[in-house]
Amino acid sequence: MSQQHGNDQWDVIVVGGGAAGLSAALMLGRARRRVLVIDAGRPRNRFASHMHGVLGHEGVDPTDLLTRGRKELETYDVTLRADHVERVADAEGGVVVHLADGEATRARALVVATGLTDGLPEVPGLAELWGTGVLHCPYCHGWEVRGQRLAVLGTSPISLHQAELIRQWSDRLTFFTAGCDTLSAEQTDRLRARGVELVDTPVAEVLSDGGRLTGVRLASGEEVGLDAVFVASAMSPNDEFLASMELERGESPVGSYIRVDASGRTSHLRIWAIGNVVDPAANVPVSMGAGAATGGAVNMALVTEDFDRAVANGGESAQYWEEQYAEQPRRWSGRVNATMASVVSHLPAGRALDLGCGEGGDAVWLAEQGWTVTAVDISATAIARGNEGAQDRGVADAITWVNHDLSTWKTEETFDLVTASFFHSTVNLPRTEILRRAAGRICPGGHLLVVSHVFESVEGIPPWALHSHGVAGADGTDLQARTEVLLTPEDEVAELALDESEWETVIQEIRARETTGPDGHGTATVKDGVLMMQWRNNQ
């Protein structure tokens, strides 16, 4: 499975690695989504040694099912992490999940599959036999105790329904009613009509011998021999980490649960919830089915968002930049960005990713220095010119050219260097999101290098310099609006918000340099913001 560090943004984070969560992760992984499963390792059915009613897995240990499920996920881009989620917060384009160890990680969508906690009556000996001799679901355990001496320990009005249900598995049934409201005459007659014995003396202790339930002792001192006891637990959904999200809830006879639609979606457009955390009656196959269905629903929501984003941003950007490159034989000089070269020349060659490579001046130079380069740009014309330049310089085999909108482009590769030189656009560009995603593909000890235009003042800078650097139109239009989006290195650090405990800022400065006019005449002094950060991998 892929191993990512915390600054990366996932497509989906699944909280809970039980039957529901792993099923959702499987569907999402098969949909080529990058998924992180965060699991605290406390599935609800961990007290049982066998599960039943699961077609094809009858009698299997629930732990074996989860182990097999985790193994199956290794084929896909799914990462499992043992941890506990403290809280969730909104973020631009997704959510931020804060973990117990203090780390925070981001995702476009969140699937909550954290199950529930069963609260048991404080009867001595009861909790120790939970999942073996003390049971809750006759569909899960009834066949194994059929025809035996069974009892229902009343805890709430739900117990009346449970007593009627358990009678299907045995005609030797005792209902201890002290923990329930007083039964009406009609209810009493109804239960006795099918031979249910009613006992109103409180149960003081559950008895066992060698780990096997043998009966109960009543408050009166009387002992009642039994083979199994069914009890309706007080079920509490494990959703406290979502409290700050203020999701809509619904009331039911067994408590308050997050409200979801048929797809598992909550009132938050980026949060889904499945399994016992929203449906206390869901057994293993129901939870697996819910996970599979919700996994597909989440993928479709992201597919729709990808297309919406492509139309709103990528389509406009692609058309704009293709026109910019196609309207002239060459937009840029074809030479390497001198600032980038001066910084990178001190690094050992490795694998490099060039974001917004344009016509490939930087990519070709990196290849000539011994780097293996992946160069990505939205313009097909720019990529073609870059490839042609690489062929002419004899380094074509060292460069992989990718024509794609960086807003949606993803890769499974990792890199020693990610560089983004003058990565600006006069049309919409989710620049910070792209840089953060690229930072998540950096190897331990690798570097992120961002070289940007810094125009503290445009006075004295020729119009051709502003235009050639993408800051203003050819006629000087939109100058103020476009220069306002350019970040200084200090602003860049704040905007990226990479974890300071993992990332070291190596260079953060503004450098002046001279540039030559497009006709080869005239010079101007411009300033470059230089930010280099190194991932220290302290994990």
C-alpha positions in Angstrom: 0.0 0.0 0.0 1.1 3.6 -0.6 2.8 5.3 2.3 2.1 9.0 2.4 3.0 11.6 4.9 0.6 13.9 6.7 0.8 17.0 4.6 -0.6 15.2 1.5 -4.3 15.5 0.6 -6.1 12.3 0.1 -9.2 11.8 -2.0 -11.0 10.1 0.8 -10.2 9.4 4.5 -12.2 6.5 6.0 -12.4 6.6 9.8 -12.9 3.0 11.1 -11.4 -0.2 9.7 -14.2 -2.6 10.4 -16.5 -4.4 7.9 -18.1 -1.1 6.8 -15.0 1.0 6.5 -12.9 -1.6 4.7 -15.7 -2.3 2.2 -15.9 1.4 1.4 -12.1 1.6 1.1 -12.2 -1.4 -1.3 -14.7 0.2 -3.6 -12.9 3.6 -3.6 -9.5 1.9 -4.1 -10.9 0.1 -7.1 -12.1 3.4 -8.4 -8.4 4.6 -8.4 -9.0 6.9 -5.5 -6.2 7.6 -3.0 -7.6 6.5 0.4 -6.4 6.6 3.9 -8.1 4.3 6.5 -7.6 5.4 10.1 -8.5 2.6 12.5 -8.3 2.5 16.3 -8.5 -1.3 16.3 -11.7 -1.7 18.4 -14.4 -3.3 16.2 -17.7 -3.8 17.9 -17.7 -7.6 17.4 -14.2 -8.1 18.7 -15.6 -9.9 21.7 -17.1 -12.7 19.5 -15.0 -15.6 18.2 -17.4 -16.4 15.3 -19.8 -14.5 13.1 -22.9 -15.9 11.5 -25.3 -15.0 8.8 -22.5 -13.7 6.5 -22.9 -15.6 3.2 -19.6 -17.4 2.3 -18.1 -16.7 5.7 -20.4 -18.6 8.1 -18.7 -19.3 11.4 -15.6 -17.3 10.5 -13.7 -15.4 13.2 -14.5 -11.7 12.6 -10.8 -10.9 13.0 -10.0 -13.3 10.1 -12.4 -11.4 7.9 -10.8 -8.0 8.7 -7.3 -9.5 8.2 -8.3 -10.8 4.8 -9.9 -7.5 3.9 -6.8 -5.5 4.7 -4.8 -7.9 2.6 -7.1 -7.4 -0.3 -6.6 -3.6 -0.1 -2.9 -4.0 -0.8 -3.7 -4.2 -4.5 -5.0 -0.6 -4.5 -3.9 2.8 -3.5 -5.2 2.4 0.1 -3.1 3.1 3.2 -4.0 1.8 6.6 -3.0 3.7 9.7 -3.5 2.7 13.3 -4.6 5.9 15.1 -7.5 7.7 16.7 -9.3 10.8 15.3 -9.7 13.6 17.8 -11.7 16.1 15.7 -12.6 17.1 12.1 -12.7 20.6 10.7 -13.7 22.2 7.4 -11.1 23.1 4.9 -11.1 24.6 1.4 -12.2 21.8 -1.0 -12.4 19.2 1.8 -11.9 18.5 5.5 -9.0 18.3 7.9 -8.8 15.3 10.2 -6.9 15.9 13.4 -5.3 12.8 14.9 -4.5 11.8 18.5 -0.8 12.2 17.9 -1.2 15.8 16.9 -0.9 15.4 13.2 -3.5 16.7 10.8 -4.2 15.4 7.3 -6.6 16.5 4.6 -9.1 14.8 2.3 -11.7 15.8 -0.3 -14.2 13.5 1.4 -14.7 11.7 4.7 -16.4 8.4 5.4 -17.2 7.7 9.0 -17.4 4.0 10.0 -16.5 4.1 13.7 -19.3 1.9 14.9 -20.8 2.2 18.4 -20.0 1.2 22.0 -22.2 -1.2 23.9 -23.0 0.0 27.5 -23.8 -3.0 29.7 -25.7 -3.0 33.0 -23.4 -3.0 36.0 -24.1 -6.6 37.0 -21.1 -8.5 38.3 -19.9 -11.1 35.9 -21.9 -9.7 32.9 -19.2 -7.8 31.0 -16.7 -10.7 31.3 -19.0 -13.0 29.3 -20.0 -10.4 26.7 -19.9 -12.0 23.2 -19.8 -15.6 24.6 -22.5 -16.4 27.1 -23.9 -12.9 27.2 -25.3 -12.0 23.8 -27.3 -9.3 22.1 -28.4 -10.5 18.6 -30.3 -13.7 18.1 -29.6 -13.6 14.3 -25.9 -13.6 15.1 -25.9 -16.1 18.0 -29.4 -17.7 18.3 -28.8 -20.8 16.3 -25.8 -21.8 18.5 -28.0 -21.7 21.7 -31.2 -22.9 20.1 -33.5 -25.0 22.4 -31.3 -24.2 25.5 -32.1 -22.4 28.7 -32.1 -18.8 27.6 -32.9 -15.5 29.4 -33.5 -11.9 28.6 -32.1 -9.4 31.1 -34.4 -6.4 30.9 -32.8 -3.0 30.6 -35.2 -0.8 28.8 -38.5 -0.9 26.8 -36.5 -2.5 23.9 -36.2 -5.6 26.1 -39.9 -6.4 25.7 -39.4 -6.7 21.9 -36.2 -8.7 22.6 -38.0 -11.2 24.8 -40.6 -11.9 22.1 -37.9 -12.3 19.5 -35.7 -14.7 21.5 -38.7 -17.0 22.1 -38.3 -18.1 18.4 -35.0 -19.9 19.3 -36.1 -21.6 22.5 -39.3 -22.5 24.4 -37.2 -22.4 27.6 -37.0 -18.6 28.1 -36.9 -16.5 31.2 -37.5 -12.7 31.2 -36.0 -10.8 34.1 -38.1 -7.7 34.1 -36.7 -5.7 37.1 -34.7 -3.4 34.8 -37.8 -2.5 32.6 -40.8 -0.4 33.2 -43.7 -2.3 34.8 -45.3 -4.5 32.3 -49.0 -4.0 31.6 -51.4 -6.8 32.1 -51.8 -7.1 28.4 -48.0 -7.5 27.9 -47.7 -10.0 30.7 -50.5 -12.1 29.2 -48.9 -11.9 25.8 -45.6 -13.3 27.0 -47.0 -16.0 29.1 -49.2 -17.1 26.2 -46.0 -18.5 24.6 -44.6 -19.9 27.8 -42.2 -17.1 28.7 -41.4 -17.2 32.4 -41.4 -13.7 34.0 -39.2 -12.9 37.0 -39.3 -9.5 38.6 -36.5 -10.0 41.2 -33.4 -8.1 40.2 -30.4 -10.1 38.9 -27.5 -9.6 41.3 -24.7 -11.6 39.6 -24.0 -13.6 36.4 -22.5 -17.0 37.2 -19.9 -18.9 35.3 -17.6 -21.8 35.5 -14.3 -21.9 33.6 -15.4 -19.0 31.3 -18.8 -20.6 30.5 -22.0 -19.0 31.7 -24.0 -21.3 34.1 -26.7 -19.0 35.3 -27.6 -16.0 37.4 -27.9 -15.2 41.1 -30.9 -13.1 42.1 -31.0 -10.4 44.7 -33.0 -12.8 46.8 -30.1 -15.3 46.7 -31.9 -17.7 44.5 -29.8 -19.1 41.6 -31.3 -19.8 38.2 -29.5 -22.2 35.8 -29.0 -20.8 32.3 -27.0 -21.5 29.1 -27.1 -17.9 27.7 -28.4 -14.5 28.6 -29.5 -11.9 26.0 -29.3 -8.2 26.9 -30.2 -5.0 25.1 -27.1 -2.8 25.6 -27.1 1.0 25.8 -25.7 1.8 22.4 -23.6 4.9 22.0 -22.4 5.9 18.5 -18.7 6.6 18.3 -19.1 10.0 16.7 -18.0 12.5 19.3 -15.0 13.6 17.1 -17.6 15.1 14.7 -19.3 17.3 17.3 -17.8 20.6 15.9 -19.3 19.8 12.5 -22.8 20.2 13.9 -24.3 17.4 11.7 -28.0 16.9 11.6 -29.1 14.2 14.0 -32.3 12.1 14.4 -33.8 10.6 17.5 -34.7 6.9 17.7 -35.8 4.5 20.4 -32.2 3.6 21.0 -30.7 7.1 21.0 -29.5 10.0 18.9 -27.7 9.2 15.6 -26.3 11.3 12.8 -28.9 11.6 10.0 -27.9 10.2 6.6 -29.6 9.8 3.2 -29.8 6.6 1.2 -26.2 7.0 0.0 -24.9 7.5 3.6 -24.3 11.2 3.1 -24.7 13.4 6.1 -25.9 17.0 6.2 -22.3 18.0 5.3 -21.6 17.6 1.6 -18.2 16.0 2.2 -19.0 13.6 5.0 -20.7 10.2 4.8 -21.4 7.8 7.6 -22.1 4.1 7.5 -22.5 1.0 9.6 -23.3 0.9 13.3 -22.4 4.6 13.9 -25.6 5.5 12.1 -27.5 2.2 12.1 -27.3 0.3 15.4 -29.1 -2.7 13.9 -26.6 -3.2 11.0 -24.9 -6.6 11.2 -21.7 -7.6 9.3 -23.3 -8.2 5.9 -25.5 -5.1 6.1 -22.5 -3.0 7.1 -20.4 -4.4 4.2 -23.2 -3.6 1.8 -23.5 -0.1 3.1 -19.8 0.4 2.8 -19.7 -0.8 -0.8 -22.7 1.4 -1.8 -21.3 4.4 0.0 -17.9 3.9 -1.6 -19.5 4.1 -5.0 -21.5 7.1 -4.0 -18.5 9.0 -2.7 -16.5 8.2 -5.9 -19.4 9.5 -8.0 -19.5 12.7 -6.0 -15.8 13.2 -6.6 -16.2 12.4 -10.3 -18.9 15.1 -10.5 -16.7 17.5 -8.7 -13.7 16.7 -11.0 -15.8 17.5 -14.1 -17.3 20.6 -12.5 -13.8 21.8 -11.7 -12.5 21.0 -15.1 -15.3 23.0 -16.7 -14.9 25.9 -14.3 -11.1 26.0 -14.2 -9.4 23.4 -16.3 -11.4 24.1 -19.4 -10.8 27.8 -19.2 -7.2 27.4 -18.3 -6.4 24.9 -21.0 -8.0 27.2 -23.7 -6.3 30.3 -22.3 -2.8 28.7 -22.1 -3.1 26.9 -25.4 -3.9 30.2 -27.1 -1.0 31.9 -25.3 1.5 29.4 -26.7 0.0 28.8 -30.1 -0.2 32.5 -31.1 3.6 32.8 -31.3 6.5 30.6 -32.3 7.9 30.5 -28.7 6.5 32.3 -25.7 9.6 32.0 -23.5 13.4 32.0 -24.2 13.8 28.3 -23.8 16.6 28.9 -21.3 16.6 27.6 -17.8 15.4 29.8 -15.0 18.7 31.1 -13.7 17.4 31.3 -10.1 16.2 27.8 -10.1 19.4 26.6 -11.6 21.6 28.3 -9.0 19.7 26.7 -6.2 19.4 23.2 -7.6 23.0 23.0 -8.8 24.0 22.3 -5.2 21.7 19.2 -4.9 22.6 15.7 -6.0 20.7 14.5 -9.1 17.7 12.3 -8.5 14.0 12.3 -9.6 12.4 15.7 -10.3 8.9 16.9 -10.9 8.6 20.2 -12.8 5.1 21.7 -12.3 3.8 24.0 -15.0 6.9 23.2 -17.1 5.9 25.4 -20.0 8.2 24.9 -23.0 10.6 22.9 -20.9 13.6 25.1 -20.3 14.0 24.0 -16.7 13.1 20.3 -17.4 15.8 20.1 -20.2 18.4 21.7 -17.9 17.6 19.3 -15.1 18.0 16.4 -17.4 21.3 17.7 -18.6 22.5 17.8 -15.0 21.6 14.1 -14.6 18.1 14.3 -13.2 15.2 12.0 -14.3 12.4 14.5 -14.9 8.6 14.4 -15.0 7.4 17.6 -16.7 3.7 18.6 -16.6 1.9 21.4 -18.3 -1.7 22.1 -19.4 -0.7 23.2 -22.9 -0.2 20.6 -25.5 1.8 23.1 -27.6 4.1 23.8 -24.7 4.7 20.1 -24.1 5.4 19.5 -27.8 8.0 22.3 -27.8 9.6 21.0 -24.6 9.9 17.5 -26.1 11.4 18.9 -29.3 14.0 20.8 -27.3 14.8 17.7 -25.3 15.3 15.8 -28.5 17.6 18.5 -29.9 19.7 18.5 -26.7 19.9 14.7 -26.5 18.1 14.2 -23.2 14.7 13.0 -24.4 15.1 9.7 -22.6 15.5 11.4 -19.2 12.2 13.4 -19.4 8.6 12.2 -19.2 6.3 14.8 -20.7 2.7 15.0 -19.3 0.0 17.2 -20.9 -2.6 17.6 -18.2 -4.4 20.1 -16.0 -2.5 20.1 -12.7 -5.7 20.8 -10.9 -6.7 17.1 -11.4 -3.4 15.5 -12.3 -2.1 12.8 -9.8 0.8 10.4 -9.8 2.0 7.4 -7.8 5.6 8.4 -8.3 7.8 10.0 -5.6 10.5 12.6 -6.2 13.6 14.0 -4.7 12.8 17.5 -6.0 9.5 19.2 -6.9 10.1 22.5 -8.6 7.6 25.2 -9.6 9.1 28.2 -11.4 6.8 31.2 -11.9 3.8 28.9 -11.3 1.2 31.6 -11.8 -1.9 31.9 -14.0 -4.0 34.8 -15.0 -7.0 32.4 -15.0 -8.2 30.3 -12.2 -5.6 28.0 -10.7 -5.8 26.1 -7.3 -2.2 26.8 -6.9 -1.8 26.0 -3.2 -3.7 22.8 -3.5 -1.5 21.6 -6.3 1.7 22.5 -4.4 0.5 20.8 -1.3 -0.4 17.7 -3.3 3.0 17.7 -5.0 4.7 18.1 -1.6 3.1 14.9 -0.6 5.0 13.0 -3.3 8.4 14.1 -2.1 10.8 11.4 -0.7 12.3 11.7 2.7 15.0 14.3 2.6 13.7 15.7 -0.7 13.0 19.3 -1.5 10.2 21.6 -2.6 11.4 24.6 -4.6 9.1 27.5 -5.5 10.4 30.4 -7.5 7.9 33.2 -7.9 7.7 36.8 -9.2 7.8 39.4 -6.6 6.7 42.9 -7.6 7.0 45.1 -4.5 6.6 48.0 -7.0 6.0 48.0 -10.7 7.4 51.5 -11.1 10.3 51.5 -13.6 9.6 48.0 -14.9 9.0 48.1 -18.7 5.5 46.8 -19.8 7.2 44.1 -21.8 8.8 42.7 -18.6 5.5 42.6 -16.9 3.7 41.0 -19.8 6.4 38.4 -20.5 6.3 37.3 -16.9 2.5 36.8 -17.1 1.7 39.6 -14.7 -0.1 41.9 -17.1 -1.8 41.7 -20.5 0.0 43.0 -23.5 -1.8 46.3 -23.1 -1.0 46.5 -19.4 -4.6 45.6 -18.3 -5.5 44.0 -15.0 -2.1 44.9 -13.6 -3.2 45.6 -10.0 -5.5 42.5 -9.8 -2.8 40.3 -11.1 0.1 41.5 -8.9 -2.0 41.2 -5.8 -2.1 37.4 -6.1 1.7 37.1 -6.1 3.1 35.9 -2.8 6.3 36.7 -1.1 8.3 33.7 0.2 7.1 34.5 3.7 3.5 34.5 2.5 4.1 31.3 0.5 5.2 29.5 3.7 2.0 30.6 5.5 -0.2 29.7 2.5 1.3 26.2 2.2 1.0 25.6 5.9 3.2 22.5 5.9 3.8 20.9 9.2 6.7 22.7 10.8 7.8 19.6 12.7 8.3 17.8 9.4 9.4 20.5 7.0 12.5 22.7 7.3 12.7 26.0 5.4 16.1 26.0 3.7 15.8 29.2 1.7 13.3 32.0 2.1 14.5 35.1 0.3 14.0 37.6 -2.5 16.7 37.8 -5.2 17.1 40.5 -7.9 18.1 39.6 -11.4 18.3 41.2 -14.9 16.1 40.1 -17.7 16.3 40.9 -21.4 13.5 42.1 -23.7 11.8 39.6 -26.0 13.6 41.2 -29.1 16.9 40.7 -27.4 17.3 44.4 -26.6 16.7 46.3 -23.4 17.1 45.0 -19.9 15.1 45.3 -16.7 15.7 44.3 -13.1 13.1 42.0 -11.7 12.9 40.2 -8.3 12.3 36.5 -7.7 10.9 35.1 -4.5 12.8 31.9 -3.6 11.4 29.3 -1.2 13.1 25.9 -0.7 11.7 23.5 1.9 13.0 20.1 2.9 10.9 17.2 4.2 12.8 15.9 7.2 10.7 12.7 7.7 10.7 12.7 11.5 8.1 10.0 11.7 
